[in-house]
């Protein structure tokens, strides 16, 4: 139970970052529909999952304003995978060009972007990696990327930044500055197609909703037992 954290208006946490700050490693942070105007920094082993079965609607939005909506800044000591699923990321025009940034990591970290919509403005990248950062692997699966200057920036095999793009929709076929080396798997479409984009595919991190109900029932049962 302590590894499932809910964020929303009627939840224990109203901000995603507050939930991350208070989460234990391997926690699933489940975010209810709404617009979250904040700049989220994922700096520990937590998995973020939008609380929706229809991510293509963009009902769970992280709006970074003029700054980056989501930054991954986590350096694990051993091999870890972080899942980020079901969100829509947007930002206003700002001095930085990234809508989502991997800023600090190492060979032990892999990140899976699943069923997300990342919307970049004209002079931005939907997803970028800081210069010189080394990462194990980034997987973009069943996502929609809105292209600004380019879809993806600074993925370079010299730093072993392995990129895998699977069942993902782009808003244009132009792949200028897509990456310096070929992705591990390139499986994308220019326009909506069945089987591609955030509408399709399964979530990796299931929300154990039953645990909330069963926990409450267990407490009631224990309370009644103590009164008998």
N, C-alpha and C positions, 0 to 999 in steps of 0.2 A: 504493500500500500504506500509506503513512504517513497517509492520510486515512480509513482505516477502523480504528476502535478498538473492541476488545471488552472488555466488563465482565462479571465473573462469578467464581465460586469458583476456577476453573482458568485464569483469564485474567490478563493483565498488570495489570489494575486490578480491585480488589474494590469500589470505590466509584465511583458515577456522577460525583460532584463532582470526584474526583481525575482522572478521565478528561477531564472538561471543562477543568480547569485546565491539563492537559498537551496539549490538542488544538490543532491548527492550524485556521485558518478553513476553513470548508466541509467539515470532517470529519463523517463519519457515526459516531456512537457507538452501538454495538449492545449491548444489555443482555440477558444470559441470564436465564432464569427464576429467581425468588427474591424474597425480601422485603428491600428496601433501606431500612433505617431511617436516613434522612438527609433533610436539607433542601437540595434542589438549586437552585442559582442559575445560570440560563443567561445568561451575561454576555458571550457572544461568538457569532459565526456558526457554530453547530454544530447538527446535526440528530440528534435522538435517536430511535432505533428499537428497539422491543422485539423480541427474537429469538424470535418465535413466529408461527405461522400461524393460531393460534386465540386472538386477544386477548379474546374473550368469556369465556374461562375465568378471566381475571384472574390469570395465573401470574407476571406481572412487576409487582410492587407497589412503589410508592414511598410509604413510611409516614413522614409528617412528625412523628409523635408529637403534641405539643401545638402545633407550629408548622406553617407552610405547607409542604406537600410540594415544590412547584415554584414558583419565582418567575422571571419573565422580566425581566431588568434589563439590556437591551442597547440601545445607541444607535448605529446604523450611520450612516456618512457618506453612503451612497448607498442606493438601494433594495435591500432584502434580504428573503428569505423564510426563516423558520425552521420546520422540520417537527418535530412531536412526535407519535409514532405508537405505538399498541399497548400503552399503559401503563394500570395502575389506580392512581389516586391516592386515598389515605385520610389522615385526620388525626383525632386525638383532640380532645376539647373543649378549647379554649384561649381566650385573651382576644381573638384575632383571628378573624374570621368566614370567612376565605377558605380554600378548599381548593386553589385555583390562582390566582395573582395576576400580573397584568402591571403592573409597578411603575415602569418607566422606559424610555421609548422615544420615538420621534418619527415624523414623517410617512413616513419611509423604510422602516419595519419592518412586515412582515406576518407573521402567525403562523398556521400550519395545524395544528389539532388533528384527527387522523385515527385512527379505530378505538380510541379511549380509553374507559375507564370512570372517571368522576370522582364519587366518593362523598362527599357532604356530610352532616354531622350536622345536628341539628334547627335550630341557630341559625347555620348557615353558608351561604355561597354556594358553588356548585360552581365557578364561575369569576367573577372580579371584576377590575376595573381600578382603579388608584389614582386618586384625585380629581385632575383637571387633566391627566392624562397624555394625550398625543395619539399615535395610532397609525394606520397606513395602513389595515389591514384584518385582521380575525380571522375565520377560517373554522373552523367546527365541523362535521365531516363524519363520518358513520357512527360516532357516539359514543353513549354512554349517560351521562346526567346524573342523579344522584340528588339530588333537591331537598331543601335544608334550609329556610332562611328564604325563599330564592328560588333559581332556577337560576342566574341571571346578574345581576350588579350593576354599576351605574355605566358603562354604555355610553351615550354621549351624542353625537348627531350634531353638537352645537355644537363638539365637539373632534375632529370627523371620525373618530370611532371606528366604522368601518363593520363591521357584523356580518353574517355569512352562516351560516345553520344549514341543513344539508343531510342528509337521511336519518338523522336523529338521534332516539333514543328518550329520552323523559322518564318519570319514575316517577309523574307526575301531570300533569293538564292545566292546573293552576293556574299562570298565568304572572305572578304578582304581582311587580312591580319587574323585569320581564324586561329591559326597556331603555326609555330615554326616547323613542327614535325607532323606527320600523319597521326590522327587519333588511333587508338587501339581498335575502335570500331566506329564507323561513320554510318549512321542509319537515320537520316533526317528527311523531311519533306518540306517543300516550300509552302504548300497550302494544306488546309485541313484534310485529313484522310483517316478512314476508320482504322483504329489500332494505334494511332499516333496522338501525341499531345496529352495534356493533363486529365482528359476525360477517361483515358484508358489505362489499363495496368492496375496492379495491386499495390497497396501500401505495404511497406516492410515492417513498420511499427504499428501493431494492432493496439487499439485502445481497449484495455480490459475494463469495460464499463460495468461488468458484472461484479467486479471487486467492491465497488462503492456500495451497491445494494446488499451484497452478502456480508459486508463488514457491519452495516447498520443492523441487519437482521441478527447477526452474531451478538452484537452489543445488547439488543433487546432481549434475546434469548438468555444471555448471561445475567441480565438484570432481573428477569422474571425468576430465574433459577435461584438467585440469591434471596428472593422474597418468599420462596416456598419453605 
